[in-house]
Amino acid sequence: MLMKSLVQKFLSGRPHNAGEIVEFGWFIFRIAEPGQPPRLESLDFRKMASFTNDFSEAERIHSLQLATLSQFEAAECPCTLRQSALVSVSYAPEGHDVFIERFQPADRNDSGWYVGVYNDGEDMNDVASFTRRSLYELTIHDMRLAPYWLLPPGRHVSITHEHNAKA
């Protein structure tokens, strides 16, 4: 439980209250009970704003993200679950022919990510052809995306239905 230990260490010596939300890197935790160490809960990544005592999914995502950075020989470019991505209206979670591409973020609420579909008939110059969604929402509905969120701008990743990806 590396993540849990790191967050508890981060909180040691700092005042904290039950129900407080703590952002630690890419992850969000909730303090269930204050103390030394505090009892923490992690997002469960199954439904919006749902927390759990089980840190296994956060640990799994963290491991996948580290492995992806290593695979692509890339330095981490942080973003948060709260930041948004532009998403093609043609995109469907777990759909085929999906790609993600990271650009420089436009502002602090923007992750810089675009989630698209190959051979998309939508006109990207038309604002009606895309929506904004949080990385959190996208991750809950399509876990295939989670390992790639920390890749730097300039990365393009093809994602297939079989959970294979290539840059």
C-alpha positions in Angstrom: 0.0 0.0 0.0 2.6 2.5 -1.2 0.0 5.3 -2.0 -1.7 5.1 1.3 1.6 5.3 3.2 2.8 8.2 1.1 -0.4 10.2 1.7 -0.4 9.5 5.4 3.2 10.7 5.6 2.3 13.8 3.6 -0.5 14.5 6.1 1.6 13.9 9.2 2.2 17.0 11.2 -0.5 18.9 9.2 -4.0 19.6 10.6 -6.7 17.7 8.8 -10.4 16.9 9.4 -12.8 14.1 8.7 -14.3 14.5 5.2 -11.5 16.6 3.9 -10.4 15.9 0.4 -6.7 15.6 -0.3 -5.1 15.7 -3.8 -1.9 13.8 -3.9 -0.4 13.8 -7.4 -3.0 12.4 -9.8 -5.1 10.9 -7.1 -7.8 12.1 -4.7 -8.3 10.8 -1.2 -10.7 11.5 1.6 -9.9 11.6 5.2 -12.3 9.2 6.9 -11.0 9.8 10.4 -8.3 12.3 11.5 -5.4 11.1 13.6 -1.8 10.0 13.3 -2.0 8.3 10.9 -5.4 9.4 9.5 -7.7 6.7 8.1 -7.9 7.4 4.4 -10.3 6.4 1.6 -9.5 6.3 -2.1 -11.7 7.0 -5.0 -13.0 3.6 -6.2 -13.0 4.5 -9.9 -16.3 2.8 -10.4 -18.8 5.7 -10.0 -18.6 9.4 -9.5 -17.6 10.6 -6.0 -17.5 7.1 -4.6 -14.8 6.3 -2.1 -13.5 3.0 -0.6 -11.1 1.7 2.0 -9.6 -0.5 -0.7 -6.6 1.2 -2.2 -6.0 -1.6 -4.8 -7.4 0.2 -7.8 -5.4 3.4 -7.0 -2.3 1.3 -6.6 -3.0 -0.6 -9.9 -3.5 2.7 -11.8 -0.3 4.2 -10.3 1.7 1.1 -11.3 0.3 1.2 -14.8 1.1 4.9 -15.1 4.7 4.3 -14.0 5.1 1.4 -16.4 3.7 3.5 -19.3 6.1 6.4 -18.6 8.9 3.9 -18.6 7.7 2.2 -21.8 7.5 5.5 -23.6 10.7 6.7 -22.0 8.9 9.9 -21.0 9.1 12.2 -18.0 5.8 12.7 -16.1 3.8 15.7 -17.1 1.4 16.1 -14.2 -2.3 16.6 -14.6 -5.2 16.1 -12.2 -8.4 14.1 -12.2 -10.3 17.4 -12.0 -8.9 18.7 -15.2 -10.8 18.4 -18.5 -10.1 16.9 -21.9 -11.7 17.7 -25.2 -13.7 14.7 -26.3 -15.1 14.0 -29.8 -18.9 13.5 -29.7 -18.2 10.3 -31.8 -16.3 8.8 -28.9 -17.9 6.0 -26.9 -16.3 4.4 -23.8 -14.6 1.1 -24.6 -15.2 1.9 -28.3 -13.0 0.8 -31.2 -10.5 3.0 -33.1 -10.0 5.5 -30.2 -6.9 7.6 -29.8 -5.8 10.2 -27.3 -3.4 13.0 -28.0 -1.9 15.5 -25.6 -1.3 19.2 -26.5 -0.1 22.0 -24.3 -2.9 22.8 -21.8 -4.8 26.0 -22.6 -5.4 26.9 -18.9 -5.2 25.4 -15.4 -8.5 23.5 -15.8 -7.3 21.9 -19.1 -5.2 18.7 -19.2 -4.3 19.2 -22.8 -5.7 15.8 -23.8 -8.0 15.2 -26.7 -9.9 12.0 -27.0 -10.9 11.1 -30.5 -11.9 8.5 -32.9 -10.1 7.6 -36.1 -12.0 8.4 -39.3 -14.3 10.6 -37.3 -16.6 12.5 -39.7 -16.9 15.4 -37.2 -15.5 18.8 -38.1 -13.1 19.8 -35.3 -13.5 23.5 -36.3 -17.1 23.2 -35.2 -17.4 23.4 -31.4 -20.5 21.2 -31.5 -18.2 18.3 -32.6 -16.6 17.9 -29.1 -17.4 18.2 -25.4 -15.4 18.7 -22.3 -15.1 15.9 -19.7 -13.0 15.5 -16.6 -10.2 13.0 -16.7 -12.0 11.4 -13.7 -15.2 10.8 -15.6 -13.3 9.5 -18.6 -11.3 7.2 -16.4 -14.4 5.8 -14.7 -16.1 5.0 -18.0 -13.0 3.8 -19.9 -10.2 2.5 -17.7 -8.0 1.9 -20.9 -7.2 5.6 -20.7 -5.8 5.8 -17.2 -2.2 4.6 -17.8 -1.6 7.4 -20.3 -2.8 10.6 -18.5 0.7 11.5 -17.3 2.4 11.4 -20.7 3.7 14.8 -21.9 2.4 17.0 -24.7 3.2 15.7 -28.2 2.1 12.1 -27.4 -0.4 10.4 -29.6 -1.6 7.0 -28.3 -3.8 4.5 -30.3 -6.1 2.5 -28.1 -7.9 -0.6 -29.3 -10.9 -2.4 -27.8 -8.5 -5.2 -26.7 -6.7 -2.7 -24.3 -3.6 -2.6 -26.5 -2.0 0.7 -27.1 0.8 2.1 -29.2 2.3 5.5 -29.7 
